[in-house]
Amino acid sequence: MDVILAQIGGAIAGFFGNPVVQISFRAVGIYLVVVWLATAYWAFRDMQQRSDNPIAPYLAATGIILLTPFFFILAVWVYKIIRPHEKIGEVWERNLAEEALLAEVETIHHCPGCDRRVNDDWIICPTCRTRLNRVCPNCSRLVGMDWSLCAWCGKDFERREVGPAVFGDPSGGQDTGRIATPGAAPARIRPSTAAAAGPRQGSARSGGSRSASTVDPLPER
């Protein structure tokens, strides 16, 4: 029995003592070390693309390196389980797609009364008769209901226009036809040539004669 064990031991020692076998084991060892370091670098780069935390990539690479070339596969499995499922670029693309979809939905106008889709050129909703737009009195273009002025012609809707003031005859006669110009001093108005004469009233007392007098409300100077 001892002879058999001695022969088996000698065969094993001869096998491992073979230069070809030794070179093969060294090559396999070098390959495992390279894969181990490459896996640590891959975890570092992958975590950089998935997280904004500057410390997380170093922690992932350190966890793989600490488990040595013989057990780093276990660290890779754990890393794949706990790493973020989406990359930062994928999250940005998804957010941009959602924002574009929301912007497209917002461009579709809806009636504030019945929430139905309406056209931009409509003035009144045909379903609930809600006023949607109004017409500018100056340029006759559609403007919004909440606009304070027209964006096309600059018409101010909150400012009331004051009509031209016409100065007439204070004595009650016809207008002289003069229109007050804004910013200019009003011209002196002369009374009409035919002044209105008041009725002559006589003194009925003492059966006396009548005294007529004509009063000019605005005598000339």
One Martini backbone bead per residue (centre of mass of N, CA, C, O) as a GRO file, in nm:
protein
  221
    1MET     BB    1   0.057   0.063  -0.021
    2ASP     BB    2   0.301   0.250   0.003
    3VAL     BB    3   0.390   0.216  -0.287
    4ILE     BB    4   0.144   0.335  -0.423
    5LEU     BB    5   0.154   0.615  -0.288
    6ALA     BB    6   0.435   0.680  -0.391
    7GLN     BB    7   0.363   0.670  -0.694
    8ILE     BB    8   0.144   0.891  -0.690
    9GLY     BB    9   0.323   1.115  -0.578
   10GLY     BB   10   0.533   1.108  -0.804
   11ALA     BB   11   0.338   1.174  -1.038
   12ILE     BB   12   0.245   1.448  -0.931
   13ALA     BB   13   0.524   1.577  -0.908
   14GLY     BB   14   0.592   1.541  -1.208
   15PHE     BB   15   0.364   1.707  -1.320
   16PHE     BB   16   0.431   1.980  -1.167
   17GLY     BB   17   0.742   1.970  -1.271
   18ASN     BB   18   0.658   2.046  -1.532
   19PRO     BB   19   0.719   2.313  -1.735
   20VAL     BB   20   0.446   2.330  -1.884
   21VAL     BB   21   0.263   2.333  -1.635
   22GLN     BB   22   0.383   2.582  -1.502
   23ILE     BB   23   0.319   2.778  -1.731
   24SER     BB   24   0.015   2.732  -1.727
   25PHE     BB   25  -0.035   2.831  -1.436
   26ARG     BB   26   0.076   3.113  -1.477
   27ALA     BB   27  -0.120   3.199  -1.697
   28VAL     BB   28  -0.375   3.164  -1.529
   29GLY     BB   29  -0.298   3.363  -1.307
   30ILE     BB   30  -0.265   3.610  -1.486
   31TYR     BB   31  -0.551   3.607  -1.597
   32LEU     BB   32  -0.700   3.644  -1.326
   33VAL     BB   33  -0.573   3.916  -1.254
   34VAL     BB   34  -0.672   4.070  -1.502
   35VAL     BB   35  -0.973   4.018  -1.458
   36TRP     BB   36  -0.987   4.144  -1.177
   37LEU     BB   37  -0.896   4.434  -1.258
   38ALA     BB   38  -1.103   4.474  -1.488
   39THR     BB   39  -1.351   4.447  -1.307
   40ALA     BB   40  -1.291   4.691  -1.129
   41TYR     BB   41  -1.294   4.897  -1.360
   42TRP     BB   42  -1.582   4.838  -1.459
   43ALA     BB   43  -1.722   4.918  -1.194
   44PHE     BB   44  -1.624   5.207  -1.193
   45ARG     BB   45  -1.748   5.298  -1.471
   46ASP     BB   46  -2.040   5.207  -1.421
   47MET     BB   47  -2.092   5.390  -1.170
   48GLN     BB   48  -2.046   5.663  -1.315
   49GLN     BB   49  -2.308   5.614  -1.512
   50ARG     BB   50  -2.523   5.571  -1.243
   51SER     BB   51  -2.381   5.798  -1.058
   52ASP     BB   52  -2.322   6.111  -0.871
   53ASN     BB   53  -2.142   5.977  -0.679
   54PRO     BB   54  -1.794   5.994  -0.617
   55ILE     BB   55  -1.765   5.728  -0.421
   56ALA     BB   56  -1.902   5.476  -0.551
   57PRO     BB   57  -1.681   5.373  -0.755
   58TYR     BB   58  -1.467   5.307  -0.534
   59LEU     BB   59  -1.633   5.100  -0.377
   60ALA     BB   60  -1.672   4.894  -0.604
   61ALA     BB   61  -1.369   4.839  -0.661
   62THR     BB   62  -1.286   4.760  -0.370
   63GLY     BB   63  -1.472   4.510  -0.335
   64ILE     BB   64  -1.329   4.341  -0.559
   65ILE     BB   65  -1.032   4.351  -0.454
   66LEU     BB   66  -1.077   4.222  -0.162
   67LEU     BB   67  -1.162   3.923  -0.296
   68THR     BB   68  -0.979   3.849  -0.491
   69PRO     BB   69  -0.923   3.637  -0.769
   70PHE     BB   70  -1.119   3.398  -0.638
   71PHE     BB   71  -1.390   3.600  -0.532
   72PHE     BB   72  -1.491   3.829  -0.737
   73ILE     BB   73  -1.755   3.708  -0.849
   74LEU     BB   74  -1.926   3.771  -0.601
   75ALA     BB   75  -1.899   4.081  -0.625
   76VAL     BB   76  -2.037   4.103  -0.900
   77TRP     BB   77  -2.315   4.002  -0.816
   78VAL     BB   78  -2.366   4.215  -0.599
   79TYR     BB   79  -2.336   4.461  -0.784
   80LYS     BB   80  -2.574   4.390  -0.983
   81ILE     BB   81  -2.794   4.415  -0.759
   82ILE     BB   82  -2.722   4.725  -0.632
   83ARG     BB   83  -2.729   4.868  -0.878
   84PRO     BB   84  -2.836   5.078  -1.092
   85HIS     BB   85  -3.054   5.031  -1.367
   86GLU     BB   86  -2.986   5.324  -1.461
   87LYS     BB   87  -2.858   5.555  -1.645
   88ILE     BB   88  -2.807   5.885  -1.674
   89GLY     BB   89  -2.874   5.905  -1.978
   90GLU     BB   90  -3.144   5.752  -1.962
   91VAL     BB   91  -3.281   5.950  -1.768
   92TRP     BB   92  -3.262   6.199  -1.949
   93GLU     BB   93  -3.417   6.086  -2.190
   94ARG     BB   94  -3.680   6.035  -2.034
   95ASN     BB   95  -3.725   6.328  -1.940
   96LEU     BB   96  -3.733   6.454  -2.223
   97ALA     BB   97  -3.972   6.290  -2.326
   98GLU     BB   98  -4.173   6.391  -2.112
   99GLU     BB   99  -4.147   6.696  -2.174
  100ALA     BB  100  -4.233   6.676  -2.471
  101LEU     BB  101  -4.513   6.558  -2.413
  102LEU     BB  102  -4.615   6.793  -2.234
  103ALA     BB  103  -4.576   7.017  -2.447
  104GLU     BB  104  -4.771   6.892  -2.653
  105VAL     BB  105  -5.020   6.902  -2.468
  106GLU     BB  106  -5.013   7.216  -2.412
  107THR     BB  107  -5.064   7.304  -2.716
  108ILE     BB  108  -5.339   7.194  -2.655
  109HIS     BB  109  -5.636   7.334  -2.654
  110HIS     BB  110  -5.869   7.407  -2.389
  111CYS     BB  111  -6.156   7.434  -2.239
  112PRO     BB  112  -6.239   7.585  -1.932
  113GLY     BB  113  -6.533   7.457  -1.910
  114CYS     BB  114  -6.521   7.146  -2.073
  115ASP     BB  115  -6.232   7.034  -2.172
  116ARG     BB  116  -6.217   7.074  -2.472
  117ARG     BB  117  -6.114   7.076  -2.784
  118VAL     BB  118  -5.970   7.363  -2.942
  119ASN     BB  119  -5.934   7.632  -3.139
  120ASP     BB  120  -5.741   7.914  -3.193
  121ASP     BB  121  -5.980   8.070  -3.379
  122TRP     BB  122  -6.174   8.074  -3.154
  123ILE     BB  123  -6.421   8.253  -2.960
  124ILE     BB  124  -6.630   8.015  -2.911
  125CYS     BB  125  -6.758   7.753  -2.757
  126PRO     BB  126  -6.969   7.508  -2.899
  127THR     BB  127  -7.054   7.361  -2.626
  128CYS     BB  128  -7.051   7.601  -2.370
  129ARG     BB  129  -7.006   7.909  -2.452
  130THR     BB  130  -6.716   7.996  -2.407
  131ARG     BB  131  -6.499   8.248  -2.385
  132LEU     BB  132  -6.184   8.267  -2.559
  133ASN     BB  133  -6.193   8.527  -2.740
  134ARG     BB  134  -6.102   8.843  -2.892
  135VAL     BB  135  -6.146   9.152  -3.058
  136CYS     BB  136  -5.975   9.396  -3.187
  137PRO     BB  137  -6.074   9.732  -3.241
  138ASN     BB  138  -5.819   9.813  -3.429
  139CYS     BB  139  -5.720   9.523  -3.601
  140SER     BB  140  -5.908   9.259  -3.591
  141ARG     BB  141  -5.770   9.064  -3.388
  142LEU     BB  142  -5.687   8.802  -3.202
  143VAL     BB  143  -5.728   8.785  -2.847
  144GLY     BB  144  -5.692   8.749  -2.530
  145MET     BB  145  -5.866   8.769  -2.234
  146ASP     BB  146  -5.583   8.845  -2.055
  147TRP     BB  147  -5.517   9.087  -2.216
  148SER     BB  148  -5.403   9.431  -2.194
  149LEU     BB  149  -5.289   9.409  -2.491
  150CYS     BB  150  -5.201   9.430  -2.815
  151ALA     BB  151  -4.956   9.250  -3.000
  152TRP     BB  152  -4.999   9.396  -3.290
  153CYS     BB  153  -5.083   9.726  -3.217
  154GLY     BB  154  -5.095   9.827  -2.895
  155LYS     BB  155  -5.364   9.810  -2.764
  156ASP     BB  156  -5.518   9.953  -2.484
  157PHE     BB  157  -5.765   9.811  -2.275
  158GLU     BB  158  -5.734   9.988  -1.994
  159ARG     BB  159  -5.762  10.242  -2.170
  160ARG     BB  160  -5.944  10.526  -2.191
  161GLU     BB  161  -6.104  10.712  -2.423
  162VAL     BB  162  -6.107  11.057  -2.494
  163GLY     BB  163  -6.301  11.276  -2.619
  164PRO     BB  164  -6.357  11.552  -2.781
  165ALA     BB  165  -6.381  11.881  -2.682
  166VAL     BB  166  -6.662  12.102  -2.701
  167PHE     BB  167  -6.708  12.438  -2.743
  168GLY     BB  168  -6.961  12.645  -2.641
  169ASP     BB  169  -7.218  12.848  -2.589
  170PRO     BB  170  -7.294  12.979  -2.278
  171SER     BB  171  -7.582  13.117  -2.378
  172GLY     BB  172  -7.726  12.875  -2.559
  173GLY     BB  173  -7.625  12.847  -2.824
  174GLN     BB  174  -7.446  12.769  -3.072
  175ASP     BB  175  -7.185  12.616  -3.182
  176THR     BB  176  -6.860  12.714  -3.291
  177GLY     BB  177  -6.662  12.452  -3.372
  178ARG     BB  178  -6.459  12.411  -3.146
  179ILE     BB  179  -6.170  12.210  -3.077
  180ALA     BB  180  -5.997  12.058  -2.843
  181THR     BB  181  -5.657  12.049  -2.804
  182PRO     BB  182  -5.421  11.865  -2.688
  183GLY     BB  183  -5.206  12.095  -2.517
  184ALA     BB  184  -5.393  12.339  -2.573
  185ALA     BB  185  -5.512  12.643  -2.556
  186PRO     BB  186  -5.794  12.790  -2.524
  187ALA     BB  187  -5.992  12.974  -2.710
  188ARG     BB  188  -6.147  13.259  -2.756
  189ILE     BB  189  -6.490  13.316  -2.731
  190ARG     BB  190  -6.723  13.453  -2.927
  191PRO     BB  191  -7.002  13.586  -2.955
  192SER     BB  192  -7.273  13.619  -3.107
  193THR     BB  193  -7.415  13.865  -3.293
  194ALA     BB  194  -7.685  13.754  -3.184
  195ALA     BB  195  -7.810  13.840  -2.907
  196ALA     BB  196  -7.984  13.740  -2.651
  197ALA     BB  197  -8.299  13.861  -2.577
  198GLY     BB  198  -8.479  13.952  -2.335
  199PRO     BB  199  -8.763  14.006  -2.203
  200ARG     BB  200  -8.974  14.259  -2.167
  201GLN     BB  201  -9.024  14.435  -1.867
  202GLY     BB  202  -9.276  14.590  -1.715
  203SER     BB  203  -9.411  14.825  -1.510
  204ALA     BB  204  -9.724  14.786  -1.366
  205ARG     BB  205  -9.672  14.994  -1.189
  206SER     BB  206  -9.824  15.306  -1.221
  207GLY     BB  207  -9.878  15.274  -1.532
  208GLY     BB  208  -9.623  15.278  -1.666
  209SER     BB  209  -9.359  15.259  -1.836
  210ARG     BB  210  -9.150  15.088  -2.022
  211SER     BB  211  -8.839  14.910  -1.945
  212ALA     BB  212  -8.587  14.836  -2.162
  213SER     BB  213  -8.343  14.564  -2.143
  214THR     BB  214  -8.026  14.451  -2.256
  215VAL     BB  215  -7.848  14.151  -2.185
  216ASP     BB  216  -7.509  14.062  -2.187
  217PRO     BB  217  -7.349  13.778  -2.089
  218LEU     BB  218  -7.087  13.846  -2.303
  219PRO     BB  219  -6.909  14.101  -2.320
  220GLU     BB  220  -6.720  14.300  -2.493
  221ARG     BB  221  -6.369  14.422  -2.485
   0.00000   0.00000   0.00000
